[in-house]
Amino acid sequence: MKCDKCDGDFEEPQLDCSHDIPKYIGGTDIEGRHWLCKKCHKKYEGLILNDCLKLMGEELKDGEEIMWMKELSKQSDGLKELFKNIAYKIKVEFYHGRS
């Protein structure tokens, strides 16, 4: 299979099914998913986390990704809607308009 971002060939265990709008901010399967290699998946999640945390006045540091994903999942529905908008914009940029 190919990574939907870098087009690299990978065996299925080396690819992650990435939700376009991460589940920890309320994303669902219907909003889209892509197969990404570990490197591209980490980059995509990092972009979303960084921008969501900037909105909250926070900064992402290495090794804190899971902690922040859990923290973002606990935020109000209103704030999660703002996070979803951020994730959608990043999706469009990351995949260059491809769905």
ABEGO torsion letter per residue (X at the ends): XBBAAAGBBBBAAABBBBBABBAAAGBBAAAEBBBBBAAAAAAAAAAAAAAAAAAAGBBBBBGAAAAAAAAAAABBAAAAAAAAAAAAAAAAAAAGGBX
